[in-house]
């Protein structure tokens, strides 16, 4: 496995022994030098100085020039992956060396200074403007002659141009239609086939038209005061059969949620619903079946009343679509006010992503960690562990979001990738996960980076001291696992009880799982996904696989 650049630099100049005792090093065999990550040809040119602080400007410049096959060359290769032809010239090395002397960090500070400058350069390069254009939607670029991807659809207060046409008025119109429909169902004005109040809503979708709403609906179950919401995705008939047994035909409405309205699972389950309604004398009726789709004509041809269709743009990918009409079942569950809070939370993170300085930009920092772990440290998978049972569907949601977006074979130009893009995403929930696979995370040979997600307060049991105490124990478990992953424990006499530590994890915490905070969480992972894809040079918005 290729050693990281900082390890190579550390081996070359990071030890005082390396500089103080040049003659001893020269007498070592080449394989011994290589064992410590040192380039034999370079050792003989090390000047003899007493301490690192005595390294002068020329020495620092030489340090950066000599291991051209290590530190700088690796950075130049990284930039070439993004199509940027970077050459670190001698004048730049002089400036970096001066800064290291000014900061009194000597050779040890070279790496952090160099990396900071290069990261800043990377995201101020002309190529970065392509990403900014996609996210801010000043206009939409369609490079691959595919359906144009509209990412930022959470706010109606800005223009979104598709082929020079602002589509915001259409988005506003659909949102208003969603609100009117939701209000009529929740206040009881909307009646079923025989004039009954609606008690159940069945969403039939799969992939992006299923996972997003299901996950958020489950996460915000404490805020649900509408009808019972059921989700059907699998073509296995036992799923739809079990749901229909819980429903009353005259008090149930169905939402067929399909972007293309050609998905086999959706259409087959929809046909079973239509047969069920006919057997119960509840069909045809314009008060029974609704559609959320980007293909209005297909929905009408199937038999959906045209007035019962909620449109969304063809360019909104399913895994990014919960903010659109695809989130209709979620709005019916948590209500209009809470749905808007959900959107507002997401918009906060989008604005942060688009405007915050690169070194303080949370999604970009996390995407750089994702790329570093996958492409440079060769960690092939990434675990998502929420310590909140209401987030039990979050791992499958992120699994689709990241793996469908970044599980790619070729780059934007159609060239086969030199290294994998996108880790395998998997996970589980809280202490159940600890008793299932944390043995592997702590002691397995393969290293798996982990995201640990913790709300500080339980939304379901706020104010209940008895349950609050259990939540404190849950939080303590999460923090203990992060500490154990990082520090490990060595047991010399019983090595089977040892775990090495030095396993990366990230703790993401928020006050409680409110609609606003869940919106920020989803938007965070969306922005991590697309910025990682940009660094890898792939299209995170198509899905040909």
ZAMARGU-4260 file (C-alpha; in steps of 0.2 Angstrom, whole numbers, plus 5000, padded with zeros to 4 digits):
<rodrens>
0) 5000/5000/5000 | 5007/5017/4995 | 5013/5027/5010 | 5004/5044/5013 | 5015/5059/5007
5) 5016/5066/5025 | 5024/5049/5031 | 5037/5050/5017 | 5041/5068/5021 | 5042/5063/5040
10) 5054/5049/5036 | 5065/5060/5026 | 5066/5076/5037 | 5055/5073/5052 | 5068/5066/5064
15) 5082/5075/5072 | 5093/5059/5071 | 5091/5060/5052 | 5099/5077/5051 | 5111/5076/5066
20) 5119/5059/5062 | 5121/5060/5043 | 5137/5050/5043 | 5128/5035/5053 | 5114/5035/5040
25) 5125/5035/5025 | 5133/5019/5032 | 5116/5010/5033 | 5111/4998/5020 | 5099/5005/5007
30) 5085/4992/5012 | 5087/4999/5030 | 5084/5017/5024 | 5069/5012/5014 | 5062/5003/5029
35) 5061/5020/5037 | 5054/5028/5022 | 5070/5037/5017 | 5077/5039/5000 | 5095/5033/5000
40) 5101/5046/4987 | 5094/5060/4997 | 5102/5056/5014 | 5120/5059/5008 | 5115/5077/5004
45) 5108/5081/5021 | 5119/5095/5029 | 5125/5092/5047 | 5116/5104/5058 | 5112/5103/5077
50) 5093/5106/5077 | 5079/5107/5065 | 5077/5126/5070 | 5094/5129/5062 | 5088/5124/5045
55) 5090/5139/5033 | 5079/5144/5019 | 5089/5135/5006 | 5089/5119/5016 | 5070/5120/5017
60) 5068/5123/4998 | 5080/5108/4995 | 5069/5097/5006 | 5054/5101/4996 | 5064/5099/4979
65) 5073/5083/4983 | 5060/5070/4986 | 5051/5075/4969 | 5045/5057/4968 | 5036/5059/4985
70) 5028/5074/4992 | 5026/5087/4978 | 5024/5074/4964 | 5010/5066/4973 | 5001/5083/4975
75) 5004/5086/4956 | 4996/5069/4952 | 4981/5073/4963 | 4978/5089/4954 | 4980/5080/4937
80) 4965/5069/4943 | 4954/5085/4942 | 4961/5090/4926 | 4972/5104/4933 | 4990/5105/4927
85) 4999/5110/4942 | 5018/5114/4943 | 5025/5119/4960 | 5039/5131/4954 | 5054/5136/4964
90) 5048/5153/4968 | 5033/5145/4977 | 5044/5134/4987 | 5054/5149/4992 | 5038/5157/4999
95) 5033/5141/5008 | 5050/5140/5016 | 5050/5158/5022 | 5033/5155/5030 | 5040/5140/5039
100) 5054/5150/5046 | 5043/5164/5051 | 5031/5152/5060 | 5047/5143/5068 | 5040/5126/5062
105) 5055/5122/5052 | 5054/5106/5041 | 5040/5099/5052 | 5029/5113/5046 | 5032/5111/5028
110) 5018/5098/5025 | 5004/5108/5033 | 5009/5124/5025 | 5010/5116/5008 | 4993/5107/5010
115) 4984/5122/5015 | 4990/5132/5000 | 4986/5118/4988 | 4969/5115/4995 | 4966/5134/4994
120) 4972/5133/4976 | 4962/5118/4971 | 4945/5126/4976 | 4949/5143/4969 | 4954/5135/4952
125) 4943/5138/4937 | 4937/5120/4938 | 4930/5124/4955 | 4918/5136/4947 | 4909/5122/4938
130) 4904/5115/4954 | 4899/5132/4960 | 4888/5135/4945 | 4879/5118/4947 | 4876/5121/4966
135) 4871/5140/4965 | 4861/5137/4949 | 4866/5153/4940 | 4863/5142/4925 | 4863/5124/4923
140) 4876/5115/4912 | 4872/5099/4903 | 4889/5091/4899 | 4883/5074/4895 | 4867/5076/4885
145) 4857/5068/4899 | 4842/5075/4908 | 4848/5091/4917 | 4851/5089/4935 | 4843/5102/4947
150) 4850/5100/4964 | 4845/5115/4973 | 4826/5114/4974 | 4824/5118/4993 | 4821/5137/4991
155) 4809/5146/4980 | 4818/5163/4983 | 4831/5161/4969 | 4831/5158/4951 | 4834/5141/4944
160) 4838/5142/4925 | 4836/5126/4914 | 4839/5130/4896 | 4838/5149/4900 | 4820/5146/4908
165) 4817/5150/4926 | 4808/5135/4933 | 4804/5143/4950 | 4786/5148/4946 | 4782/5129/4942
170) 4790/5124/4959 | 4780/5137/4968 | 4764/5131/4960 | 4767/5113/4965 | 4772/5117/4983
175) 4755/5127/4984 | 4745/5113/4977 | 4754/5101/4990 | 4749/5113/5004 | 4731/5114/4999
180) 4729/5095/4997 | 4738/5092/5014 | 4727/5105/5023 | 4711/5098/5017 | 4716/5080/5022
185) 4722/5085/5039 | 4707/5096/5043 | 4695/5083/5038 | 4688/5093/5023 | 4695/5080/5011
190) 4683/5065/5010 | 4686/5047/5005 | 4675/5037/4992 | 4660/5037/5004 | 4663/5053/5013
195) 4674/5047/5027 | 4689/5056/5034 | 4706/5049/5028 | 4714/5038/5040 | 4728/5030/5030
200) 4740/5035/5016 | 4750/5022/5006 | 4765/5028/4996 | 4770/5016/4982 | 4788/5020/4976
205) 4805/5013/4976 | 4823/5020/4978 | 4823/5039/4979 | 4804/5040/4978 | 4803/5029/4994
210) 4819/5029/5005 | 4820/5048/5008 | 4802/5051/5014 | 4802/5034/5023 | 4818/5039/5033
215) 4812/5057/5037 | 4795/5051/5042 | 4802/5038/5054 | 4815/5051/5061 | 4801/5063/5064
220) 4787/5051/5071 | 4786/5062/5086 | 4780/5076/5075 | 4767/5065/5066 | 4749/5070/5069
225) 4741/5066/5052 | 4735/5049/5045 | 4744/5033/5046 | 4758/5033/5032 | 4763/5016/5024
230) 4777/5014/5012 | 4777/5000/4999 | 4792/4997/4988 | 4797/4979/4986 | 4788/4969/4972
235) 4787/4955/4984 | 4767/4954/4985 | 4768/4950/5004 | 4773/4968/5007 | 4758/4976/4998
240) 4746/4962/5005 | 4751/4966/5023 | 4749/4985/5021 | 4731/4983/5013 | 4726/4972/5027
245) 4728/4987/5039 | 4718/4999/5028 | 4700/5002/5025 | 4696/5005/5006 | 4684/5020/5009
250) 4697/5029/5021 | 4713/5026/5011 | 4722/5036/4997 | 4736/5030/4987 | 4751/5040/4981
255) 4760/5032/4966 | 4777/5040/4967 | 4788/5037/4951 | 4798/5049/4942 | 4796/5040/4925
260) 4780/5031/4929 | 4788/5016/4920 | 4796/5007/4936 | 4791/4989/4936 | 4789/4988/4955
265) 4778/5004/4956 | 4766/4999/4942 | 4764/4981/4948 | 4760/4986/4965 | 4748/4999/4958
270) 4739/4986/4948 | 4737/4976/4964 | 4730/4991/4973 | 4718/4995/4958 | 4711/4976/4959
275) 4709/4978/4978 | 4699/4994/4976 | 4688/4986/4962 | 4684/4971/4973 | 4679/4983/4987
280) 4668/4994/4976 | 4680/5009/4978 | 4686/5011/4960 | 4685/5021/4949 | 4686/5037/4960
285) 4696/5053/4958 | 4697/5053/4977 | 4707/5037/4978 | 4724/5037/4968 | 4736/5051/4966
290) 4753/5052/4957 | 4769/5061/4960 | 4779/5061/4944 | 4790/5070/4931 | 4780/5060/4917
295) 4763/5067/4917 | 4757/5058/4901 | 4762/5041/4907 | 4752/5044/4923 | 4737/5049/4914
300) 4739/5034/4902 | 4739/5022/4917 | 4723/5030/4923 | 4727/5043/4936 | 4715/5058/4935
305) 4725/5073/4928 | 4720/5084/4943 | 4728/5071/4955 | 4745/5073/4948 | 4759/5082/4957
310) 4773/5087/4945 | 4792/5088/4948 | 4806/5092/4936 | 4814/5078/4926 | 4831/5084/4932
315) 4828/5081/4950 | 4836/5064/4954 | 4826/5052/4965 | 4839/5052/4979 | 4839/5071/4980
320) 4820/5073/4978 | 4813/5072/4996 | 4812/5091/4996 | 4801/5091/4981 | 4783/5084/4978
325) 4791/5067/4981 | 4790/5072/4999 | 4771/5073/4999 | 4768/5058/5010 | 4780/5066/5023
330) 4770/5083/5022 | 4754/5073/5025 | 4762/5065/5040 | 4771/5080/5049 | 4760/5094/5042
335) 4764/5110/5032 | 4773/5120/5046 | 4785/5106/5051 | 4789/5102/5032 | 4794/5120/5030
340) 4805/5119/5045 | 4813/5103/5037 | 4816/5113/5021 | 4823/5128/5031 | 4836/5117/5040
345) 4842/5110/5023 | 4843/5127/5016 | 4855/5133/5030 | 4867/5119/5026 | 4866/5123/5007
350) 4870/5141/5010 | 4884/5136/5021 | 4891/5125/5008 | 4890/5138/4994 | 4897/5153/5004
355) 4908/5147/5018 | 4927/5148/5017 | 4934/5132/5012 | 4944/5129/5028 | 4928/5131/5038
360) 4916/5122/5026 | 4909/5107/5035 | 4903/5097/5020 | 4919/5100/5010 | 4930/5096/5024
365) 4920/5079/5027 | 4921/5076/5008 | 4940/5078/5008 | 4941/5066/5023 | 4930/5054/5013
370) 4941/5055/4997 | 4957/5053/5008 | 4951/5038/5017 | 4944/5030/5001 | 4957/5034/4988
375) 4973/5037/4998 | 4972/5026/5013 | 4962/5013/5003 | 4948/5010/5016 | 4935/5002/5005
380) 4919/5005/5016 | 4912/5018/5027 | 4899/5014/5042 | 4885/5025/5047 | 4880/5022/5065
385) 4865/5033/5072 | 4863/5032/5091 | 4844/5036/5088 | 4832/5022/5085 | 4821/5035/5075
390) 4835/5036/5063 | 4836/5017/5059 | 4832/5020/5041 | 4846/5033/5039 | 4860/5021/5034
395) 4850/5014/5019 | 4846/5031/5014 | 4864/5037/5014 | 4868/5020/5006 | 4858/5025/4991
400) 4863/5043/4991 | 4882/5040/4990 | 4883/5023/4981 | 4871/5027/4967 | 4879/5044/4965
405) 4897/5040/4967 | 4898/5021/4963 | 4905/5025/4945 | 4917/5017/4933 | 4922/5032/4922
410) 4925/5050/4925 | 4915/5065/4917 | 4925/5062/4900 | 4921/5044/4899 | 4939/5038/4905
415) 4940/5023/4916 | 4945/5029/4934 | 4962/5025/4940 | 4956/5022/4957 | 4939/5018/4965
420) 4927/5032/4969 | 4915/5031/4983 | 4916/5018/4997 | 4903/5005/5001 | 4891/5012/5014
425) 4883/5001/5027 | 4878/5003/5045 | 4866/4999/5059 | 4858/5008/5074 | 4866/5011/5092
430) 4869/4998/5104 | 4861/4985/5093 | 4876/4988/5081 | 4888/4987/5095 | 4882/4969/5099
435) 4882/4965/5081 | 4897/4970/5071 | 4908/4982/5082 | 4919/4967/5085 | 4924/4969/5067
440) 4926/4988/5068 | 4938/4986/5083 | 4948/4971/5079 | 4946/4967/5061 | 4961/4968/5049
445) 4952/4980/5038 | 4950/4998/5044 | 4932/5005/5042 | 4929/5024/5045 | 4914/5027/5055
450) 4901/5041/5057 | 4893/5041/5074 | 4877/5052/5075 | 4870/5057/5092 | 4855/5069/5096
455) 4859/5076/5113 | 4840/5075/5118 | 4827/5062/5113 | 4813/5070/5104 | 4801/5057/5110
460) 4804/5058/5128 | 4809/5076/5132 | 4804/5080/5150 | 4802/5062/5155 | 4816/5059/5167
465) 4815/5040/5168 | 4817/5039/5149 | 4830/5053/5148 | 4841/5043/5160 | 4842/5029/5147
470) 4846/5042/5133 | 4861/5048/5143 | 4867/5030/5144 | 4865/5029/5125 | 4875/5044/5122
475) 4888/5038/5134 | 4889/5022/5124 | 4892/5032/5108 | 4906/5042/5115 | 4914/5027/5122
480) 4914/5018/5106 | 4923/5033/5097 | 4936/5034/5111 | 4939/5015/5110 | 4941/5016/5091
485) 4953/5030/5092 | 4964/5024/5107 | 4962/5005/5107 | 4969/4994/5121 | 4984/4983/5122
490) 4984/4967/5131 | 5001/4959/5131 | 4996/4943/5140 | 4980/4940/5131 | 4982/4947/5113
495) 4965/4941/5108 | 4958/4954/5119 | 4969/4968/5112 | 4962/4981/5099 | 4974/4992/5091
500) 4964/5009/5090 | 4969/5022/5077 | 4953/5019/5068 | 4945/5035/5062 | 4927/5040/5067
505) 4918/5056/5066 | 4905/5062/5079 | 4890/5072/5072 | 4879/5078/5086 | 4864/5090/5087
510) 4852/5095/5100 | 4837/5084/5096 | 4829/5077/5080 | 4818/5091/5076 | 4812/5094/5058
515) 4824/5108/5056 | 4839/5098/5062 | 4834/5082/5052 | 4834/5094/5037 | 4852/5100/5041
520) 4858/5082/5043 | 4851/5076/5026 | 4858/5091/5017 | 4875/5089/5025 | 4876/5071/5017
525) 4870/5077/5000 | 4883/5090/5000 | 4897/5078/5006 | 4891/5066/4992 | 4892/5079/4977
530) 4908/5088/4983 | 4917/5071/4984 | 4911/5067/4967 | 4918/5083/4961 | 4935/5079/4968
535) 4934/5062/4960 | 4930/5070/4944 | 4914/5060/4941 | 4895/5064/4938 | 4886/5061/4955
540) 4869/5065/4947 | 4867/5051/4934 | 4863/5033/4937 | 4866/5021/4922 | 4871/5006/4932
</rodrens>
